[in-house]
């Protein structure tokens, strides 16, 4: 083995062990904080966190990591997420309006607080058929004169207030919509689109398979993040609408893979 290569590997291992200890002590640390503390790039930190997660030493969350023992906090509930980055979500929703199909078309709104912001921003004069498995989105759209609302069946998860399960997946398998607006917990060139929960991943994969065009709505903190359940590859997505605080290197890699990126 090349001595220089061995030295780099040893340093990486020591750094990763130190990161795991710091995360265990602090309970949660951001990618930016780890990059500053260890004087490395954010991309290096993300690679280190991926390695540590594979060893079950930490768990990745939006923008950072938590100890492995804190697995239950990886997926925040709807109310917690609704209070996170509301300005960015509203900006993404406004930008996403340009991807609405022609009046009279059908769209599918995935569950999530960013897609809920889009539901709230739908123009009153733009007639659409809307399909969703999200209880909050359905409640927001019910009764709007320009919306013909279809709610998917299934078991409602208390964490996301979204229908999941075989009924939901089966119903999606019978559909073909014009545009799906999809949320995600993470987007990366290596792992694609991912989420922590298996049931949510199955539904999201079915959503991607039920549409002619996929528009992903994700704020910058989710770019470069990876979670255990992949539900779509980058090539399955047409457009990513995100915010300007996303990691520049990861955005460039996503563009190089052929993904259209629209910054809100």
C-alpha positions in Angstrom: 0.0 0.0 0.0 1.2 3.5 -0.8 2.4 5.1 2.5 0.7 8.4 1.7 -2.5 6.6 1.0 -2.3 4.7 4.3 -1.7 7.9 6.2 -4.8 9.5 4.7 -6.9 6.4 5.5 -5.6 6.4 9.1 -6.4 10.1 9.4 -9.9 9.7 8.0 -10.6 6.8 10.5 -9.4 8.9 13.4 -11.5 11.9 12.3 -14.6 9.7 11.9 -14.1 8.2 15.3 -13.7 11.7 16.8 -16.9 12.8 14.9 -18.9 9.9 16.3 -17.7 10.8 19.9 -18.6 14.5 19.4 -22.1 13.6 18.1 -22.6 11.2 21.0 -21.7 13.9 23.4 -23.6 16.8 21.8 -26.7 14.8 20.8 -26.8 16.5 17.4 -24.3 18.3 15.2 -24.7 20.0 11.8 -22.6 19.3 8.8 -21.4 22.9 8.8 -20.3 22.7 12.5 -18.4 19.4 11.9 -16.7 20.8 8.8 -15.6 23.9 10.8 -14.5 21.9 13.8 -12.4 19.3 11.8 -11.3 21.8 9.1 -12.6 19.8 6.2 -15.1 20.4 3.5 -18.8 19.7 3.9 -18.5 17.0 1.2 -15.9 15.2 3.3 -18.1 15.5 6.4 -21.0 13.9 4.4 -18.8 11.0 3.3 -17.6 10.5 6.9 -21.2 10.5 8.2 -22.2 8.0 5.5 -19.4 5.7 6.7 -20.4 6.1 10.3 -24.0 5.5 9.6 -23.1 2.2 7.8 -21.3 1.2 11.0 -24.5 2.1 13.0 -22.5 4.6 15.0 -24.7 7.7 14.1 -27.9 8.4 12.2 -28.1 11.2 9.6 -30.8 13.8 9.9 -31.5 17.0 7.9 -28.3 19.0 7.9 -26.3 16.9 10.3 -26.3 13.8 12.5 -27.6 12.4 15.8 -26.3 9.4 17.9 -27.4 5.9 16.8 -29.5 5.6 19.9 -31.5 8.6 18.9 -33.1 6.8 15.9 -36.6 7.8 16.9 -35.9 11.5 16.3 -34.7 11.1 12.8 -38.1 11.7 11.3 -39.7 14.8 12.7 -43.5 15.1 12.9 -45.6 17.3 10.7 -46.0 20.0 13.3 -42.2 20.2 14.0 -41.4 20.3 10.3 -44.0 23.0 9.6 -42.1 25.3 11.9 -38.8 24.6 10.2 -37.6 27.0 7.4 -41.1 28.3 6.5 -39.7 31.2 4.4 -37.7 28.8 2.2 -40.7 26.5 1.8 -42.9 29.4 0.7 -40.3 30.5 -1.8 -40.0 26.9 -3.2 -43.8 26.8 -3.5 -44.0 30.0 -5.4 -41.2 28.9 -7.8 -42.9 25.5 -8.3 -46.1 27.2 -9.6 -44.3 27.5 -13.0 -44.4 23.7 -13.3 -48.2 23.4 -13.0 -49.7 21.8 -16.1 -52.3 23.5 -18.2 -55.8 24.1 -16.6 -57.8 20.9 -16.6 -54.8 18.7 -16.0 -54.1 16.4 -13.1 -51.4 16.8 -10.4 -50.3 14.6 -7.5 -49.2 16.2 -4.3 -47.0 14.1 -2.1 -47.3 14.5 1.7 -45.0 17.1 3.3 -44.8 20.6 4.6 -43.2 22.0 1.4 -45.9 20.4 -0.8 -48.5 21.7 1.6 -47.1 25.2 0.9 -47.6 24.6 -2.8 -51.2 23.5 -2.1 -51.8 26.8 -0.3 -50.4 28.7 -3.2 -52.5 27.1 -6.0 -54.0 29.9 -8.1 -57.8 30.3 -7.7 -58.3 30.6 -11.5 -56.3 27.5 -12.4 -58.6 24.5 -12.6 -56.9 21.2 -11.6 -57.7 17.7 -10.5 -55.5 17.1 -7.5 -54.7 13.6 -6.1 -53.0 13.4 -2.6 -52.5 11.0 0.2 -51.9 13.8 2.7 -54.6 14.5 5.2 -53.5 18.2 5.8 -53.3 18.9 2.1 -56.7 17.3 1.5 -58.2 19.4 4.3 -56.7 22.5 2.8 -58.0 21.8 -0.7 -61.4 20.4 0.1 -64.1 22.7 -1.1 -62.0 24.9 -3.3 -64.0 25.6 -6.5 -61.0 25.2 -8.8 -59.9 21.9 -7.4 -61.4 18.4 -8.1 -59.9 16.6 -5.1 -59.2 12.8 -4.9 -57.9 11.4 -1.7 -55.9 8.1 -1.7 -56.9 5.3 0.6 -54.7 3.7 3.3 -53.5 3.7 6.9 -52.7 7.2 8.1 -49.3 7.5 9.8 -49.3 9.7 12.9 -45.8 11.1 12.1 -46.6 12.4 8.6 -50.4 12.4 8.6 -50.2 10.6 5.2 -51.9 7.5 4.0 -49.5 4.6 3.4 -49.7 0.8 2.9 -50.7 -1.6 0.3 -54.0 0.1 -0.4 -52.2 3.4 -1.1 -49.6 1.8 -3.4 -52.3 -0.2 -5.2 -54.4 2.9 -5.9 -51.4 4.8 -7.2 -50.6 1.9 -9.5 -53.9 2.5 -11.3 -53.2 6.2 -11.9 -51.4 8.3 -14.6 -51.1 12.0 -13.7 -49.5 14.8 -15.6 -47.2 16.2 -12.8 -46.3 14.9 -9.4 -44.8 17.3 -6.8 -42.7 15.1 -4.5 -41.1 15.8 -1.1 -38.0 14.0 0.1 -35.8 13.8 3.2 -32.6 13.7 1.2 -31.3 14.1 -2.3 -27.8 13.0 -3.4 -26.0 11.9 -6.6 -24.9 8.6 -4.9 -28.2 7.5 -3.3 -30.9 9.4 -5.2 -34.0 10.4 -3.3 -34.4 8.9 0.2 -36.5 8.8 3.3 -36.2 7.1 6.7 -39.5 5.1 6.6 -40.1 2.0 4.5 -43.9 2.6 4.1 -43.3 6.2 3.0 -40.7 5.1 0.6 -43.0 2.5 -1.0 -45.7 5.2 -1.5 -43.2 7.8 -2.9 -41.9 5.2 -5.3 -45.4 4.5 -6.5 -46.0 8.3 -6.9 -42.9 8.6 -9.1 -44.2 5.7 -11.2 -47.6 7.2 -11.6 -46.7 10.4 -13.3 -45.4 11.8 -16.6 -43.2 14.4 -14.9 -41.6 14.5 -11.4 -40.9 17.8 -9.7 -39.1 17.5 -6.4 -39.5 20.2 -3.8 -36.7 20.2 -1.2 -35.0 23.0 0.7 -31.2 23.4 0.6 -30.6 21.5 3.9 -31.8 18.3 2.2 -29.3 18.4 -0.7 -26.5 15.9 -0.2 -28.4 14.2 2.6 -29.0 10.4 2.5 -31.5 8.3 4.4 -31.8 4.5 4.6 -34.7 4.0 2.2 -34.2 5.1 -1.4 -37.4 5.6 -3.4 -36.1 7.0 -6.7 -33.0 7.5 -8.7 -31.9 10.9 -10.0 -32.8 9.8 -13.5 -36.4 9.3 -12.4 -36.7 13.0 -11.6 -37.2 15.8 -14.1 -36.7 18.9 -11.9 -35.5 19.8 -8.5 -36.8 23.1 -7.0 -34.6 24.1 -4.1 -33.0 27.1 -2.3 -29.7 28.8 -2.9 -28.2 27.7 0.4 -27.8 24.1 -1.0 -24.3 22.7 -1.2 -22.7 24.0 -4.4 -20.6 20.9 -5.1 -23.6 18.6 -4.7 -25.8 20.9 -7.0 -23.1 20.8 -9.7 -22.9 17.0 -9.4 -26.7 16.8 -9.7 -26.7 19.0 -12.7 -24.0 16.9 -14.3 -26.2 13.9 -13.9 -28.8 15.5 -16.1 -31.2 16.9 -13.4 -32.7 20.3 -14.0 -32.3 22.5 -10.9 -34.4 25.6 -10.3 -33.3 27.8 -7.4 -36.1 29.6 -5.6 
